[in-house]
Amino acid sequence: MGPGGRLGFAVFCWVLAEAVSSSPWRFPPRGSGVLEVRGDSSWSRPRVPSFSRPSPWAWVDVSQLQAAAPLHPVAVECQEAQVVVTVHRDLFGTGHLVKAGDLTLGSAACLPVAQGAAESTVTFVAGLHECGSSLQMTPDSLIYKTSLSYKPTPSGNLVIVRTNPAVVALECHYPRRSNVSSNGVRPTWAPFRSTLLAEERLTFSLRLMTDDWSTERLSNGFQLGESLHLQADVASGGHVPLRLFVDDCVATLSPDRTSSPRYALIELSGCLVDGRSDDSSSAFISPRLRQDTLRFTVDAFRFAGDDRNLIYITCHLKVSPADQAPTALNKACSFNKASSLWAPVEGTGDICSCCETGNCPSHGGSSRRIHPPAGWPGRRLKRDIPSKQSGSSMAAEAEVSLGPLVILDPARGLWSSSGGLAPAGKTPHGAAEGLPVLVQVAVLTAAAVLTLTALGVFLGCRRCSCPPGVSL
C-alpha cells in the first residue's frame, strides 16, 4: 500500500472511531428514571441499590433540593424497628445552614432528637410506625414511607424568608421473605408457612405501570397530557378466589390522605369520578387481567398554585369472593362520555346508577380497614401487620399509597439528559446533534468514502500523466 493509500485508510479509521465513540446515552429516552434518587446512609454519591439483596435499604427523593454530589444532604438508616434520619443543615448546598427547628419528620411533625458536635447535622430517630408514617405492602417488600419537611421561619426580618420550603420523601424497604434481624430465628411449635396459611393473610399493593402494562414503571416523573397507569393487586396465597375492588382513591400533596388540598379520584365505593370531568379520560380497564387485579388510568394533573408539582395517591382496596356478583357496594364503574352513562367492569349497569346520584352505600358499618396498633409487642413484629382484628379471620381491606409523583407542565420546562429540568424552548443536551446515532454513523461513513475516493483520484493523477482537459 502506497503512502496515499495508508493516508486514506488512516482518515477512514479516524472518522469511524469518532462515529463509534458517540454515546447513544446522550439522547435521553422519554420517561427514563427522572427524579429517581436512591441512596444509602452515607454522605457519598447516591447509588441504586440491588433490589434482590435481602437487607433493608433506603430510598431518598432529594429532587426538591438544590444540593449536588458529592454532598448528600439527607441520609437514612433503616434499622430493625426504627429509622434514623441524619440531615446536613446545608440542606440546599449553598453554604447557608438552615435552622434545626424548621425541620420536622412525618405528618406528625416529629422534632429532631440531637444535633452534631459542630451543629452542622440534625438527627431524627423514630419507630417505623411513628410520626405518621404509612405502610405499603408489595409481594416482596414492606415499604415504610415518611417525609422530611423543611418550613423556613423568618429570621431577623419578619417579612421575608430566603429559602423555599421543601419536602423530602423517605422510604425504608424491608424484604418479606428474609430475616433482617441480627438475632437468630428461634423456631416455634408451628412452622412459619403453615401459620401464614392458617391466618389467610392477604397482601394488597398499588403499582405504577408502563403504558403497555407489561412491567412496573421505574420513573416517577410525568408531563401534563400523559396518563398514569395504575394497577392494584391482592395476593391471597391459598385463599379462595377473590375479586379486588378500589373503594376510593385520593390525591394529596403529602403522604397524609387527610391533608389539604386533596382531590378525589375514586369514591362512592368504586366510582371513578375523575373520569366525569370534561377534560379527563380516566377509566377502569375492562376486561380484567385477573379477578385479583384491577387496572385504571388517570390523566396527569397537578394542584394549582403549588410550585412543588408533587402528588401522592392513597387508595383503599378491598376484596369479595370471586363467585359473588358485584353490587353497589363492591363495584368498579367508569363514566362513558359517548353514552353519558356509567358502565361497570363487570356486573349489571344498575350497580353504577348511584355514581350519578351520589347515594351509594358505604362500607362504614362493616369496615375492617388495617390499622396496626402502636403498641404491637415484639421488635421484629413491628414491621408486620396482624391479620386478625376484631375477631375477623382475615383483613379484607387495606390502604396503600403511591408517591411522590412529579407532574411537569411541558410549557414550563423539559427533562434534560441528566434528569434535571431544562428551561422551556431550549433543547436538552444531546439533542443538538439532531440525528440518531446510527444515522450519524451512516453520514460520517459516506463522507469518509467520498473523501477517500477524491484522495485516490488526486494521487492517481499525480502518478500518471493526466489526459488533456483534466486539471488538478
Phi, psi and chi 1 to 4 in degrees:
 res  aa     phi    psi   chi1   chi2   chi3   chi4
   1 MET       -  127.7 -178.1 -177.3  -63.3      -
   2 GLY   -74.4  175.3      -      -      -      -
   3 PRO   -58.8  -38.3  -21.8   32.9      -      -
   4 GLY   -65.1  -41.5      -      -      -      -
   5 GLY   -65.1  -41.2      -      -      -      -
   6 ARG   -64.2  -39.4  -72.4 -165.5  -63.1  -90.8
   7 LEU   -64.2  -42.5  178.1   59.5      -      -
   8 GLY   -64.2  -41.1      -      -      -      -
   9 PHE   -64.6  -37.4 -179.5   76.7      -      -
  10 ALA   -65.5  -41.6      -      -      -      -
  11 VAL   -63.3  -41.9  171.7      -      -      -
  12 PHE   -62.0  -44.1  175.5   79.7      -      -
  13 CYS   -62.2  -39.6  -68.6      -      -      -
  14 TRP   -64.6  -44.3  175.6   79.7      -      -
  15 VAL   -63.8  -42.3  172.5      -      -      -
  16 LEU   -65.1  -39.9 -174.1   59.7      -      -
  17 ALA   -63.8  -38.9      -      -      -      -
  18 GLU   -63.9  -37.5  -75.2  -67.6  -41.5      -
  19 ALA   -69.0  -43.8      -      -      -      -
  20 VAL   -67.3  -34.9  173.5      -      -      -
  21 SER   -72.6   -9.9   63.8      -      -      -
  22 SER   -73.4  112.6  177.5      -      -      -
  23 SER   -75.1  130.9  173.1      -      -      -
  24 PRO   -67.7  -15.8   25.3  -34.0      -      -
  25 TRP   -77.4   -1.7  -60.4  110.1      -      -
  26 ARG   -75.4  -10.0  -60.8  177.4   65.1 -174.5
  27 PHE  -107.0  100.6  -58.0   91.9      -      -
  28 PRO   -71.1  124.6   26.1  -32.3      -      -
  29 PRO   -69.1  153.2   23.9  -31.5      -      -
  30 ARG   -65.9  133.0 -175.3  177.8 -177.3 -178.8
  31 GLY    69.1   35.9      -      -      -      -
  32 SER  -100.0   88.0   56.9      -      -      -
  33 GLY    62.5   33.3      -      -      -      -
  34 VAL   -72.9  141.5  -66.2      -      -      -
  35 LEU    58.5   23.0  -68.6 -174.6      -      -
  36 GLU   -91.6   90.3  -71.3  -75.5  -17.5      -
  37 VAL  -105.9  110.5 -176.2      -      -      -
  38 ARG  -115.2  142.9  -60.2  176.1 -177.0  -94.1
  39 GLY  -152.6  169.4      -      -      -      -
  40 ASP  -109.5 -159.4   55.7   12.5      -      -
  41 SER   -89.3    7.1   60.0      -      -      -
  42 SER   -96.0  174.2   66.1      -      -      -
  43 TRP   -92.9   11.1  -64.3  110.7      -      -
  44 SER   -81.9  179.4   61.4      -      -      -
  45 ARG   -61.8  135.5 -174.4 -179.3 -176.4   90.1
  46 PRO   -59.2  147.6  -20.8   31.3      -      -
  47 ARG  -137.9  157.4   59.9 -174.2  176.7   85.0
  48 VAL   -88.1  120.5  178.5      -      -      -
  49 PRO   -77.7  162.3   28.7  -33.2      -      -
  50 SER   -79.2  128.2  171.0      -      -      -
  51 PHE   -75.4  -12.4  -73.1   86.6      -      -
  52 SER   -93.4   -9.1   60.7      -      -      -
  53 ARG   -74.4  145.3   63.1 -176.1 -175.5 -173.3
  54 PRO   -78.3  -19.3   28.0  -34.6      -      -
  55 SER   -76.8  154.0   58.9      -      -      -
  56 PRO   -67.5  151.0   23.9  -33.2      -      -
  57 TRP  -143.8  160.5   55.6  -85.4      -      -
  58 ALA  -111.0  150.2      -      -      -      -
  59 TRP  -124.2  128.0 -178.9   92.1      -      -
  60 VAL  -128.5  125.8 -178.2      -      -      -
  61 ASP  -104.6  103.0 -179.5    6.4      -      -
  62 VAL  -104.8   29.3  -66.0      -      -      -
  63 SER   -65.4  -22.7   56.6      -      -      -
  64 GLN   -84.5  -10.7  -67.8 -168.4   49.3      -
  65 LEU   -93.3  153.5  -54.1 -178.6      -      -
  66 GLN   -94.1   -3.6  -61.0  171.7   -0.8      -
  67 ALA   -66.8  146.6      -      -      -      -
  68 ALA  -128.6  164.1      -      -      -      -
  69 ALA   -58.0  150.8      -      -      -      -
  70 PRO   -84.5   -5.1   31.9  -36.6      -      -
  71 LEU   -81.4  120.1  176.9   63.4      -      -
  72 HIS  -105.3  105.6 -166.8   32.9      -      -
  73 PRO   -72.0  -21.0   25.2  -33.5      -      -
  74 VAL  -127.1  124.4 -179.1      -      -      -
  75 ALA  -120.2  138.3      -      -      -      -
  76 VAL  -124.9  132.8  178.4      -      -      -
  77 GLU  -118.7  115.1 -178.7 -177.8   -3.8      -
  78 CYS   -90.5  105.4  -58.9      -      -      -
  79 GLN   -94.8 -174.9  -61.9 -179.3   -3.6      -
  80 GLU   -61.6  -42.3 -177.6 -178.9  -12.8      -
  81 ALA  -133.5    7.5      -      -      -      -
  82 GLN  -151.3  167.9   64.8 -177.2   10.3      -
  83 VAL  -121.4  138.3   57.3      -      -      -
  84 VAL  -116.2  120.8  178.6      -      -      -
  85 VAL  -115.0  121.7 -178.2      -      -      -
  86 THR  -111.3  125.3  -55.3      -      -      -
  87 VAL  -118.3  125.2 -175.6      -      -      -
  88 HIS   -78.2  128.5 -159.6  -73.4      -      -
  89 ARG   -68.5  -17.3  -70.3 -179.8   57.5 -161.3
  90 ASP   -82.0   66.8 -174.9    8.3      -      -
  91 LEU   -65.8  -33.5 -169.0   62.4      -      -
  92 PHE  -103.0    5.9  -64.3   93.2      -      -
  93 GLY    67.9   26.6      -      -      -      -
  94 THR  -102.8   -5.0   59.9      -      -      -
  95 GLY    90.5   -6.8      -      -      -      -
  96 HIS  -100.8  125.6  -61.5  -76.2      -      -
  97 LEU   -83.8  133.6  -56.2 -175.6      -      -
  98 VAL   -81.0  160.1  -57.7      -      -      -
  99 LYS   -77.4  136.4  -68.7 -174.8  -67.7 -175.0
 100 ALA   -62.0  -32.8      -      -      -      -
 101 GLY   -69.7  -13.8      -      -      -      -
 102 ASP   -87.7   -1.6  -66.5  -17.0      -      -
 103 LEU  -104.2  132.0  -62.1  168.6      -      -
 104 THR  -137.1  161.4   57.0      -      -      -
 105 LEU  -119.1  128.0 -176.1   66.5      -      -
 106 GLY    75.4  174.3      -      -      -      -
 107 SER   -68.7  -19.2   59.3      -      -      -
 108 ALA   -83.2   -1.9      -      -      -      -
 109 ALA    56.3   52.0      -      -      -      -
 110 CYS   -69.4  142.8  -66.8      -      -      -
 111 LEU   -91.5  158.1  -62.4  175.8      -      -
 112 PRO   -66.2  156.3   22.2  -32.1      -      -
 113 VAL  -100.7  -19.1  -62.1      -      -      -
 114 ALA  -159.9  160.4      -      -      -      -
 115 GLN  -122.8  154.3  -72.2 -173.4 -123.7      -
 116 GLY   -67.2  167.6      -      -      -      -
 117 ALA   -57.6  -44.2      -      -      -      -
 118 ALA   -89.1    8.0      -      -      -      -
 119 GLU    57.8   29.6  -63.2 -171.5  -10.0      -
 120 SER   -98.2   -8.6   61.3      -      -      -
 121 THR  -129.3  155.0   59.7      -      -      -
 122 VAL  -128.2  137.5  177.7      -      -      -
 123 THR  -119.9  133.1  -57.8      -      -      -
 124 PHE  -113.0  139.4  -64.7   83.8      -      -
 125 VAL  -131.4  123.6  178.8      -      -      -
 126 ALA  -148.1  147.6      -      -      -      -
 127 GLY   -65.7  158.2      -      -      -      -
 128 LEU   -63.1  -26.9  -65.5  176.6      -      -
 129 HIS   -99.0    4.7  -69.7  -70.0      -      -
 130 GLU   -98.0  170.8  -63.3  174.3   -5.4      -
 131 CYS    61.6   25.6  -61.6      -      -      -
 132 GLY    75.9   24.7      -      -      -      -
 133 SER   -70.1  159.1   65.7      -      -      -
 134 SER  -121.8  157.1   62.2      -      -      -
 135 LEU  -118.5  131.9  171.6   62.7      -      -
 136 GLN  -120.9  132.8  176.0 -174.7   -6.8      -
 137 MET  -109.4  130.9  -69.5 -169.2  -62.8      -
 138 THR  -116.2  169.8   67.0      -      -      -
 139 PRO   -56.9  -25.0  -28.6   36.4      -      -
 140 ASP  -114.5  -15.3  -60.0  -41.5      -      -
 141 SER  -140.3  155.9  -57.9      -      -      -
 142 LEU  -107.8  122.3  -65.8  173.2      -      -
 143 ILE  -116.0  114.1  -54.2  173.9      -      -
 144 TYR   -96.6  125.9  -75.9   86.6      -      -
 145 LYS  -117.1  136.7  -60.8 -177.6  177.7 -178.3
 146 THR  -148.9 -171.5 -173.4      -      -      -
 147 SER  -151.6  148.0   59.4      -      -      -
 148 LEU   -99.6  125.0  174.0   73.7      -      -
 149 SER  -112.2  136.0  -61.7      -      -      -
 150 TYR  -120.4  116.6  169.2   64.0      -      -
 151 LYS  -122.5  100.3  -62.7 -179.0 -179.9  178.8
 152 PRO   -67.4  139.2   24.5  -32.6      -      -
 153 THR  -110.9  149.0   55.9      -      -      -
 154 PRO   -60.3  142.1  -22.3   33.2      -      -
 155 SER  -129.2  120.6  177.7      -      -      -
 156 GLY    80.0  -84.7      -      -      -      -
 157 ASN   -80.6  117.8 -169.6  -37.1      -      -
 158 LEU   -81.9    3.6  -60.3 -179.6      -      -
 159 VAL   -99.8  -31.4 -179.8      -      -      -
 160 ILE  -123.1  158.8   63.7  171.8      -      -
 161 VAL  -129.3  151.4  -67.0      -      -      -
 162 ARG  -109.6    6.4  -62.3 -170.8 -179.4  -83.5
 163 THR  -133.8  156.7   54.3      -      -      -
 164 ASN   -91.0  149.0  -67.9  -38.7      -      -
 165 PRO   -66.9  157.3   23.7  -32.8      -      -
 166 ALA  -150.2  151.5      -      -      -      -
 167 VAL  -128.2  123.2  177.0      -      -      -
 168 VAL  -108.3  114.7  178.6      -      -      -
 169 ALA   -75.5  134.6      -      -      -      -
 170 LEU  -125.4  141.6  -49.4  175.1      -      -
 171 GLU  -138.7  143.1  -65.7 -179.3    3.1      -
 172 CYS  -117.7  123.4  -81.5      -      -      -
 173 HIS  -105.7  125.1  -66.8 -121.5      -      -
 174 TYR  -120.2  131.2  -67.2   88.9      -      -
 175 PRO   -68.9  141.3   25.1  -33.2      -      -
 176 ARG   -87.9  -14.8  -60.4 -169.7   64.6 -168.7
 177 ARG  -111.3   21.1  -64.5 -178.4  174.4   86.7
 178 SER  -140.9  159.4  -57.5      -      -      -
 179 ASN   -96.5  116.0  174.3   38.5      -      -
 180 VAL   -99.7   10.3  -62.4      -      -      -
 181 SER   -88.0  151.2  170.2      -      -      -
 182 SER   -77.9  -12.6   57.9      -      -      -
 183 ASN   -88.4  154.1  -59.2  -37.8      -      -
 184 GLY   -70.9  152.0      -      -      -      -
 185 VAL   -89.5  121.0  179.1      -      -      -
 186 ARG   -95.2  119.7  -64.0 -176.8  178.4 -179.3
 187 PRO   -68.0  146.8   24.9  -33.4      -      -
 188 THR  -102.0 -175.1   60.2      -      -      -
 189 TRP   -69.0  -23.3   65.2  -87.1      -      -
 190 ALA  -107.9  130.7      -      -      -      -
 191 PRO   -60.4  149.2  -19.1   30.1      -      -
 192 PHE   -61.2  -44.9  178.7   67.0      -      -
 193 ARG   -65.0  -41.0  -67.7 -177.1 -178.4  -85.8
 194 SER   -68.4  -30.4   63.2      -      -      -
 195 THR   -66.4  -43.9  -58.2      -      -      -
 196 LEU   -61.2  -42.3  -80.2 -177.0      -      -
 197 LEU   -64.4  -38.2 -176.1   60.6      -      -
 198 ALA   -67.5  -35.2      -      -      -      -
 199 GLU   -81.3   -9.4  -68.3 -177.7   -7.9      -
 200 GLU    52.5   54.5  -64.0  176.1  -30.6      -
 201 ARG   -71.9  137.4 -174.3 -176.5  -57.0  -86.8
 202 LEU  -110.4  142.7  -58.9  179.1      -      -
 203 THR  -120.1  115.4  -57.5      -      -      -
 204 PHE   -99.1  146.5  -64.0   86.2      -      -
 205 SER  -149.9  154.1   63.5      -      -      -
 206 LEU  -133.3  122.8 -179.4   65.6      -      -
 207 ARG  -127.4  152.8  -65.9 -176.6  -66.2  164.1
 208 LEU   -95.2  123.5 -165.3   63.0      -      -
 209 MET  -111.0  162.1  -53.9  -63.7  -70.2      -
 210 THR   -70.6  169.4   56.0      -      -      -
 211 ASP   -62.1  -29.0  -68.3   -9.2      -      -
 212 ASP   -95.1    8.0   59.8   -1.0      -      -
 213 TRP    63.7   15.3  -58.5   99.8      -      -
 214 SER   -79.1  -38.3   59.2      -      -      -
 215 THR  -141.6  170.1   58.0      -      -      -
 216 GLU   -74.2  137.7 -173.6  170.4   -1.6      -
 217 ARG   -76.6  129.4 -164.4  178.1 -162.7  -92.9
 218 LEU   -85.2  -25.2  -61.4 -179.6      -      -
 219 SER   -93.2  144.2  167.3      -      -      -
 220 ASN  -108.5   15.9   64.9  -19.6      -      -
 221 GLY  -104.1  135.7      -      -      -      -
 222 PHE  -135.4  157.5  -67.7   88.0      -      -
 223 GLN  -110.0  149.3  -71.0 -171.7   -0.5      -
 224 LEU   -57.7  134.0  -66.6  178.8      -      -
 225 GLY   106.5  -18.9      -      -      -      -
 226 GLU   -87.3  171.7  -66.2 -177.0  -37.9      -
 227 SER  -119.1  141.8  -65.5      -      -      -
 228 LEU   -89.2  126.4  -77.1   62.6      -      -
 229 HIS  -103.4  108.0  -69.6   64.5      -      -
 230 LEU  -110.4  137.4  -56.9  172.6      -      -
 231 GLN  -129.5  121.5  176.7  171.9  -48.7      -
 232 ALA  -100.8  138.0      -      -      -      -
 233 ASP  -136.0  157.1  -63.6  -80.0      -      -
 234 VAL  -135.7  130.0   59.8      -      -      -
 235 ALA  -105.7  118.5      -      -      -      -
 236 SER  -108.2    0.7   57.2      -      -      -
 237 GLY    63.8 -122.8      -      -      -      -
 238 GLY   -93.9   17.4      -      -      -      -
 239 HIS   -74.3  164.3 -162.6  -86.7      -      -
 240 VAL   -62.1  156.9  -64.2      -      -      -
 241 PRO   -56.6  135.5  -25.2   34.3      -      -
 242 LEU  -124.3  152.4  -61.9  172.7      -      -
 243 ARG  -112.3  130.0 -178.5 -178.2  -70.3  125.3
 244 LEU   -95.2  141.1  176.7   67.8      -      -
 245 PHE  -131.7  150.1  -64.7   97.7      -      -
 246 VAL  -101.7  107.7 -179.6      -      -      -
 247 ASP   -71.5  -45.6 -161.8   68.3      -      -
 248 ASP  -159.0  156.8   63.3   67.2      -      -
 249 CYS  -141.0  140.0  -82.3      -      -      -
 250 VAL  -136.1  141.5   62.5      -      -      -
 251 ALA  -106.8  135.6      -      -      -      -
 252 THR  -138.5  174.1   54.1      -      -      -
 253 LEU   -89.8   -7.5  -73.6  170.3      -      -
 254 SER  -138.7  166.9   72.1      -      -      -
 255 PRO   -63.7  -15.6  -23.5   34.1      -      -
 256 ASP   -79.4  113.9 -178.2    9.9      -      -
 257 ARG   -69.5  -15.9   66.2  168.2  -66.5  155.1
 258 THR   -91.0   -0.9   62.0      -      -      -
 259 SER   -72.4  165.6   61.5      -      -      -
 260 SER  -122.6  140.8 -177.1      -      -      -
 261 PRO   -77.7  159.1   30.8  -36.3      -      -
 262 ARG  -143.1  154.5   58.2 -179.5  176.5  -90.7
 263 TYR  -134.6  125.0  176.0   68.4      -      -
 264 ALA   -80.8  124.6      -      -      -      -
 265 LEU   -94.4  -46.0  -58.8  172.1      -      -
 266 ILE  -130.2  134.7  -58.9  173.9      -      -
 267 GLU  -154.7 -173.7   57.6 -178.1    2.1      -
 268 LEU    58.3   41.2  -59.5  174.1      -      -
 269 SER    59.8   45.2  -60.0      -      -      -
 270 GLY   113.4   17.5      -      -      -      -
 271 CYS   -96.5  120.0  -57.6      -      -      -
 272 LEU   -80.7   82.7 -149.4  166.5      -      -
 273 VAL   -71.3  -19.7  -66.1      -      -      -
 274 ASP   -63.6  -30.4 -179.3   57.8      -      -
 275 GLY   -71.1  -10.5      -      -      -      -
 276 ARG   -77.6  -19.1 -170.3   69.8  169.7   82.0
 277 SER   -67.7  148.9  -57.6      -      -      -
 278 ASP   -64.0  -32.7  -65.8  -23.6      -      -
 279 ASP  -100.1   22.0   56.7   -8.1      -      -
 280 SER  -126.2  145.9  171.6      -      -      -
 281 SER  -120.2   21.1   59.9      -      -      -
 282 SER   -61.2  139.9  -56.8      -      -      -
 283 ALA  -165.0  157.2      -      -      -      -
 284 PHE   -75.3  149.7  -72.9  108.1      -      -
 285 ILE   -90.9  124.9  -57.1  -59.8      -      -
 286 SER  -126.9  138.2  179.5      -      -      -
 287 PRO   -80.0  172.1   30.7  -35.7      -      -
 288 ARG   -68.9  152.8  -67.9  178.4 -174.5 -105.7
 289 LEU   -71.5  -47.3  175.9   67.3      -      -
 290 ARG  -145.0  164.2  -61.5 -177.1  -55.6  -87.1
 291 GLN   -66.7  -28.2  -67.9  -61.1  -49.2      -
 292 ASP   -92.5   15.1   55.2    3.8      -      -
 293 THR  -132.2  140.0  -64.1      -      -      -
 294 LEU  -138.6  125.3 -175.5   58.4      -      -
 295 ARG  -111.6  147.2  -66.9  170.1  169.5  174.9
 296 PHE  -156.0  155.3   58.9  101.0      -      -
 297 THR  -113.1  147.2   61.1      -      -      -
 298 VAL  -134.7  127.8  174.1      -      -      -
 299 ASP   -66.8  135.9  -68.3  -13.8      -      -
 300 ALA   -61.3  142.1      -      -      -      -
 301 PHE  -152.3  167.3   65.3   93.3      -      -
 302 ARG  -141.0  158.9   61.6 -175.6  178.9   90.1
 303 PHE   -76.4  131.1  -74.5   95.3      -      -
 304 ALA   -68.4  141.8      -      -      -      -
 305 GLY    80.3    4.7      -      -      -      -
 306 ASP  -119.5  118.4 -172.0  -88.4      -      -
 307 ASP   -83.7    0.0   56.0    2.3      -      -
 308 ARG   -76.2  -27.8  -72.7  174.6  -65.9  175.6
 309 ASN    56.6   32.9  -65.2  -19.8      -      -
 310 LEU  -108.2  144.3  -65.8  177.6      -      -
 311 ILE  -137.6  146.7   62.4  171.2      -      -
 312 TYR  -116.0  140.3  -67.8   81.2      -      -
 313 ILE  -117.8  122.7  -63.9  177.9      -      -
 314 THR  -119.3  127.2  -55.6      -      -      -
 315 CYS  -123.9  144.7  -64.0      -      -      -
 316 HIS  -101.5  115.0 -174.9   81.9      -      -
 317 LEU  -105.0  149.8  -49.4 -177.4      -      -
 318 LYS  -151.3  165.7   62.3 -177.2 -179.7 -178.0
 319 VAL  -130.8  158.7  -66.3      -      -      -
 320 SER  -142.0  159.7   69.8      -      -      -
 321 PRO   -56.0  139.0  -25.9   35.1      -      -
 322 ALA   -65.2  -25.8      -      -      -      -
 323 ASP   -86.5    2.9   57.4   -1.9      -      -
 324 GLN   -93.6  129.8 -175.2  179.8   93.2      -
 325 ALA   -66.8  141.2      -      -      -      -
 326 PRO   -59.6  148.1  -23.1   33.5      -      -
 327 THR  -130.1 -178.9   63.7      -      -      -
 328 ALA   -65.5  -18.9      -      -      -      -
 329 LEU   -88.2  -32.8 -178.5   62.6      -      -
 330 ASN  -120.9   98.3  -61.1  -42.8      -      -
 331 LYS  -153.8  166.7   61.8 -176.6 -178.2  -63.3
 332 ALA  -138.6  101.7      -      -      -      -
 333 CYS  -118.6  135.0  -62.2      -      -      -
 334 SER  -118.4  154.1  -55.2      -      -      -
 335 PHE   -93.8  124.4 -174.4   74.5      -      -
 336 ASN   -94.9  109.6 -172.1  -32.4      -      -
 337 LYS   -69.6  -28.2  -73.9 -172.7  170.2   62.7
 338 ALA   -65.1  -40.7      -      -      -      -
 339 SER  -101.9   -6.6   61.1      -      -      -
 340 SER    57.1   37.0  -63.2      -      -      -
 341 LEU  -131.2  155.6  -63.7  173.9      -      -
 342 TRP   -87.3  135.6  -69.9   87.3      -      -
 343 ALA  -127.2  134.6      -      -      -      -
 344 PRO   -86.4  154.6   31.7  -32.9      -      -
 345 VAL   -64.8  -40.0  173.1      -      -      -
 346 GLU  -147.2  157.6   59.7  -94.5  -54.9      -
 347 GLY   100.2  179.0      -      -      -      -
 348 THR   -83.5  156.1   57.8      -      -      -
 349 GLY   -66.2  -21.4      -      -      -      -
 350 ASP   -68.6  -19.9   61.2  -51.0      -      -
 351 ILE   -70.8  -15.8   63.9  174.9      -      -
 352 CYS   -98.0   -2.4  -62.7      -      -      -
 353 SER   -62.2  -29.9   59.5      -      -      -
 354 CYS   -72.3  -14.1   65.5      -      -      -
 355 CYS   -64.6  -29.5  -65.0      -      -      -
 356 GLU   -83.8  -37.9 -169.0   68.9   24.9      -
 357 THR   -84.3  -24.7   61.4      -      -      -
 358 GLY    83.2   11.5      -      -      -      -
 359 ASN  -108.6   38.6   60.2  -10.1      -      -
 360 CYS   -69.1  147.1  -63.1      -      -      -
 361 PRO   -67.4  149.7   23.9  -33.9      -      -
 362 SER  -108.8  166.0   64.9      -      -      -
 363 HIS   -93.0   10.6   62.8  -88.4      -      -
 364 GLY   -55.4  -40.3      -      -      -      -
 365 GLY   -73.2  -26.6      -      -      -      -
 366 SER  -117.0   20.0   59.6      -      -      -
 367 SER   -67.4  136.0  175.3      -      -      -
 368 ARG  -126.9   46.6  -70.1  174.9  -71.3 -177.2
 369 ARG   -62.8  142.0 -170.1  173.6  -58.0 -173.9
 370 ILE   -78.5  121.2  -64.1  177.2      -      -
 371 HIS  -136.7   96.4  -68.3  -65.7      -      -
 372 PRO   -62.5  132.4   20.9  -30.0      -      -
 373 PRO   -65.8  142.5   22.9  -31.6      -      -
 374 ALA   -65.8  -29.7      -      -      -      -
 375 GLY   -99.5   28.8      -      -      -      -
 376 TRP   -58.6  123.1 -175.8 -107.2      -      -
 377 PRO   -71.4  152.8   28.0  -35.0      -      -
 378 GLY    90.3  125.4      -      -      -      -
 379 ARG   -68.8  -42.5  -66.9  177.0   60.2   83.6
 380 ARG   -68.3  -28.5  -83.7 -167.9  -63.1  -84.4
 381 LEU   -79.4   -6.3  -64.4  179.3      -      -
 382 LYS   -69.2  -16.7  -75.8 -174.1  179.0 -180.0
 383 ARG   -89.6   -1.1  -75.0 -168.1  -52.9  -88.5
 384 ASP  -116.6  171.6 -140.4  -26.7      -      -
 385 ILE  -122.1  128.5  -67.3 -180.0      -      -
 386 PRO   -65.6  136.4   24.5  -32.4      -      -
 387 SER   -95.4    2.8   54.6      -      -      -
 388 LYS  -118.4  120.4  -68.8 -175.3  178.6 -179.4
 389 GLN  -139.1  138.0  -64.3 -174.0   16.4      -
 390 SER    53.0   36.2  -55.5      -      -      -
 391 GLY    80.7    0.1      -      -      -      -
 392 SER   -79.5  145.5  173.9      -      -      -
 393 SER   -76.8  -17.2   61.4      -      -      -
 394 MET  -157.5  161.5   67.3  174.0 -179.9      -
 395 ALA   -90.8  107.7      -      -      -      -
 396 ALA   -89.4   -0.7      -      -      -      -
 397 GLU  -141.3  156.0  -53.9  179.4   28.7      -
 398 ALA  -161.4  155.0      -      -      -      -
 399 GLU  -106.2  130.6  -80.6 -166.5   -3.7      -
 400 VAL  -126.0  153.9  -65.2      -      -      -
 401 SER  -132.3  159.9   59.0      -      -      -
 402 LEU  -141.7  131.5 -166.7   65.4      -      -
 403 GLY   147.5  173.5      -      -      -      -
 404 PRO   -80.0  143.0   30.7  -35.0      -      -
 405 LEU  -102.1  136.3  -53.8 -179.5      -      -
 406 VAL  -104.1  119.7 -177.4      -      -      -
 407 ILE  -110.5  121.1  -49.3  -61.6      -      -
 408 LEU  -110.4  143.6  -64.0  177.5      -      -
 409 ASP   -89.6  117.7 -173.3  -14.8      -      -
 410 PRO   -55.2  -27.3  -21.8   32.1      -      -
 411 ALA   -73.1  -17.1      -      -      -      -
 412 ARG   -99.0  -18.2  -61.9  179.2   59.2 -174.4
 413 GLY   173.9  169.6      -      -      -      -
 414 LEU  -127.0  155.8  -60.1  169.9      -      -
 415 TRP   -75.8  132.6  -75.0  113.7      -      -
 416 SER   -89.0  169.9   68.8      -      -      -
 417 SER   -66.4  -20.1   59.2      -      -      -
 418 SER   -87.9    2.9   59.5      -      -      -
 419 GLY    89.4    3.0      -      -      -      -
 420 GLY   -96.0 -173.1      -      -      -      -
 421 LEU  -106.7  122.2 -172.8   63.6      -      -
 422 ALA   -98.5  146.4      -      -      -      -
 423 PRO   -60.5  148.7  -21.3   31.8      -      -
 424 ALA   -64.4  144.0      -      -      -      -
 425 GLY    89.4   -6.4      -      -      -      -
 426 LYS  -112.2  143.1  -65.8 -174.4  178.1 -179.9
 427 THR   -81.1  132.0  -54.7      -      -      -
 428 PRO   -60.2  153.3  -20.8   31.1      -      -
 429 HIS   -58.5  135.3  175.6   71.2      -      -
 430 GLY   101.2  -18.5      -      -      -      -
 431 ALA   -89.6   -8.5      -      -      -      -
 432 ALA   -66.8  -25.9      -      -      -      -
 433 GLU   -66.7  -30.5  -74.9   82.4   -9.1      -
 434 GLY    78.9  -11.5      -      -      -      -
 435 LEU  -130.5  148.2  -67.3  174.3      -      -
 436 PRO   -62.0  161.8  -22.0   32.4      -      -
 437 VAL   -61.8  -41.6  173.7      -      -      -
 438 LEU   -63.5  -37.1  -66.5  178.5      -      -
 439 VAL   -66.9  -39.9  177.5      -      -      -
 440 GLN   -60.2  -43.2  -68.3 -175.0   49.7      -
 441 VAL   -61.0  -43.0  172.2      -      -      -
 442 ALA   -63.9  -42.5      -      -      -      -
 443 VAL   -64.2  -45.6  171.0      -      -      -
 444 LEU   -65.0  -37.5  -68.0  174.9      -      -
 445 THR   -65.3  -43.2  -57.3      -      -      -
 446 ALA   -61.4  -40.2      -      -      -      -
 447 ALA   -63.4  -38.8      -      -      -      -
 448 ALA   -65.4  -40.6      -      -      -      -
 449 VAL   -64.0  -43.3  171.1      -      -      -
 450 LEU   -63.1  -40.8  -67.7  175.8      -      -
 451 THR   -62.2  -44.1  -58.1      -      -      -
 452 LEU   -65.9  -38.7  -67.5  175.4      -      -
 453 THR   -62.9  -46.1  -57.0      -      -      -
 454 ALA   -63.3  -39.7      -      -      -      -
 455 LEU   -65.5  -39.8 -175.5   60.4      -      -
 456 GLY   -64.4  -41.6      -      -      -      -
 457 VAL   -62.6  -41.8  172.0      -      -      -
 458 PHE   -63.2  -46.3  175.1   77.1      -      -
 459 LEU   -68.7  -35.9  -65.6  177.2      -      -
 460 GLY   -64.7  -37.0      -      -      -      -
 461 CYS   -69.5  -30.8  -71.6      -      -      -
 462 ARG   -73.0  -31.1  -68.3 -166.5   60.7  179.9
 463 ARG   -80.2  -24.8  -70.4 -174.6  175.5 -177.6
 464 CYS  -120.9  166.9   63.8      -      -      -
 465 SER   -77.5  126.2   58.3      -      -      -
 466 CYS   -73.7  141.8  -63.3      -      -      -
 467 PRO   -67.5  159.0   22.9  -32.2      -      -
 468 PRO   -58.5  143.8  -20.6   30.9      -      -
 469 GLY    89.8   -7.4      -      -      -      -
 470 VAL   -98.8  119.4  176.8      -      -      -
 471 SER  -110.3  144.7   60.6      -      -      -
 472 LEU   -95.3      -  -62.1  178.3      -      -
